[in-house]
Each structure stands twice: as structure tokens, then as C-alpha cells.
Amino acid sequence: MDPLLTTLSQLGLGLATNAIFELLKGLAGKSTNAQQITQEIQNRINMHGVTVRAETLISALAQNGLLVIQGSHLHANQSLVFGSVKGCAVVGNNSAFTTNSTAITAGSGAFMETQGNAQVRQNSDGSISFHVGENGNVNFKTTK
């Protein structure tokens, strides 16, 4: 197998394992059935301590579930889109989104959150724009 494909499959397995572990830890002691647990697993991904690079575009959008990015760096040379369509997306706690001409950095205890139809776009022209549709919002929070 190609070394790159091997690495990518291991990364995906690690992300999935971490997400499932955190979910099950949160559900411990709660009354849930197998269908509820399956739905929760399908609708959630946590990225912690991850570096992702792309030649042109990264699109990190929560379609219906929850996307959490912490302690990570995502870089796309041209543009990066972060947010949610119907779900919720959170980035922060020592994370950075960068392009060749823009940067969004959230330090320790700082978070950016989107809910509903809302995205933050680092555009190829060097601008950063906020797009909020029906039932959407973008929030900035700190834990300190």
C-alpha cells in the first residue's frame, strides 16, 4: 500500500477512535439505547492535536452533527471554510486556520463557534468573511 494512504487511514482511524471514546465517556451512566448511541457516533467528530495541509482548499463543515477542533492547525494555500450547515462547529484552544494570506488563531481558552447555517471563510483574495443564513450564528467565547 502507498505510504501516504497508509498514513491517512491511520489518521482517520485515530480520529474516529478518539471521537467514539469521548462520546462513550460522556454517555456513561446515562440511560440510552443502541439507536441513540449509533446516531451520536455518526454525528460527531473531534480533532485534537491535528495538522492538516491542502494545496488549494479545506472545507470543514458540520452538515448535521458536531465538529470540534482543538489544539490543531489547518492550512490551505488558497482558502479555508469552517462552520456548519445544520449542525454545530467549534474551533479553539490553541488552534489556527491559515492560508498563504490570512490567519485565524484562537489561543488557550478562546473559541469560535458556529451553529446552524453559518460559515467563516478565508478567501483566496486575502479577505475573511462571515456568512450567516437562516437559523445561523457565529459566536466568540473565552473560558477565562
C-alpha positions in Angstrom: 0.0 0.0 0.0 1.1 3.5 -0.7 2.8 5.1 2.4 0.6 8.2 2.1 -2.6 6.1 2.0 -1.4 4.1 5.0 -0.8 7.3 7.0 -4.2 8.8 6.0 -6.0 5.7 7.0 -4.2 5.6 10.4 -5.1 9.3 10.9 -8.7 8.6 10.2 -8.8 5.6 12.5 -7.2 7.6 15.3 -9.7 10.5 14.9 -12.6 8.1 14.9 -11.3 6.2 17.9 -10.8 9.5 19.9 -14.3 10.7 19.0 -16.0 7.5 20.0 -14.1 7.3 23.2 -15.1 10.8 24.3 -18.7 10.2 23.3 -18.9 6.9 25.2 -17.3 8.6 28.2 -19.9 11.3 28.1 -22.8 8.8 27.9 -21.5 6.6 30.8 -24.3 6.3 33.4 -27.0 7.8 31.2 -30.0 5.8 30.0 -29.5 5.4 26.2 -30.4 2.7 23.7 -28.3 1.3 20.8 -30.0 3.5 18.2 -29.3 6.7 20.2 -25.7 5.7 20.6 -25.3 4.9 16.9 -26.8 8.3 16.0 -24.5 10.2 18.3 -21.4 8.4 16.9 -22.4 9.2 13.3 -22.9 12.9 14.1 -19.7 13.7 15.9 -16.0 14.2 15.2 -13.3 15.7 17.4 -10.0 16.8 16.1 -7.3 17.4 18.7 -3.6 18.0 18.0 -4.0 17.5 14.3 -2.2 19.3 11.4 -3.9 19.3 8.1 -2.5 20.8 4.9 -4.0 21.3 1.4 -2.7 22.8 -1.8 -5.9 24.7 -2.5 -9.0 24.5 -0.3 -10.0 23.0 3.1 -13.8 22.8 3.8 -14.5 21.8 7.4 -18.3 21.9 7.7 -20.6 20.2 10.2 -23.5 19.0 8.0 -25.8 17.8 10.8 -23.6 16.9 13.7 -20.9 18.3 15.8 -17.3 19.2 14.7 -14.8 20.1 17.4 -11.3 21.2 16.6 -8.8 21.9 19.4 -5.0 22.3 19.6 -4.8 21.9 15.8 -3.5 23.7 12.7 -5.3 23.6 9.4 -3.6 25.2 6.4 -4.8 25.6 2.8 -2.7 27.6 0.4 -5.7 29.4 -1.2 -8.8 29.3 1.0 -10.4 27.7 4.1 -14.1 27.3 5.0 -15.1 26.5 8.6 -18.6 26.2 10.0 -21.8 24.4 10.0 -24.8 23.8 7.7 -27.3 22.5 10.2 -25.0 21.3 13.0 -22.5 23.0 15.3 -18.8 23.6 14.8 -16.3 24.7 17.4 -12.6 25.7 16.9 -10.2 27.0 19.6 -8.0 26.3 22.5 -4.6 26.8 20.7 -5.9 26.2 17.1 -5.0 28.1 13.9 -6.6 28.3 10.5 -4.2 29.7 7.9 -3.9 30.4 4.2 -1.0 32.0 2.4 -2.6 35.4 3.0 -4.8 35.0 6.1 -4.7 33.6 9.6 -7.3 33.0 12.3 -5.8 32.0 15.6 -7.6 31.0 18.9 -5.3 30.9 21.9 -5.7 28.9 25.1 -9.3 29.2 26.3 -10.6 31.1 23.2 -13.2 29.6 20.9 -15.1 30.4 17.8 -18.4 28.5 17.4 -20.9 28.3 14.5 -24.5 27.0 14.8 -27.0 26.3 12.1 -26.2 27.7 8.7 -23.0 29.8 9.4 -19.5 29.8 8.0 -16.3 31.7 8.3 -14.4 31.9 5.0 -10.8 32.7 4.5 -11.0 33.7 0.9 -8.4 33.4 -1.9 -8.3 37.2 -2.3 -6.9 37.6 1.3 -10.2 38.6 2.9 -12.0 36.9 5.8 -15.8 36.8 5.6 -18.7 35.7 7.8 -21.8 34.0 6.1 -24.9 33.5 8.3 -28.1 32.1 6.9 -31.4 31.1 8.4 -31.1 29.9 12.0 -27.3 30.5 11.9 -24.9 32.3 14.2 -21.2 32.8 14.8 -20.0 33.3 18.4 -16.7 34.0 20.0 -16.1 32.8 23.6 -13.4 32.6 26.2 -13.2 30.3 29.2 -11.0 32.6 31.2 
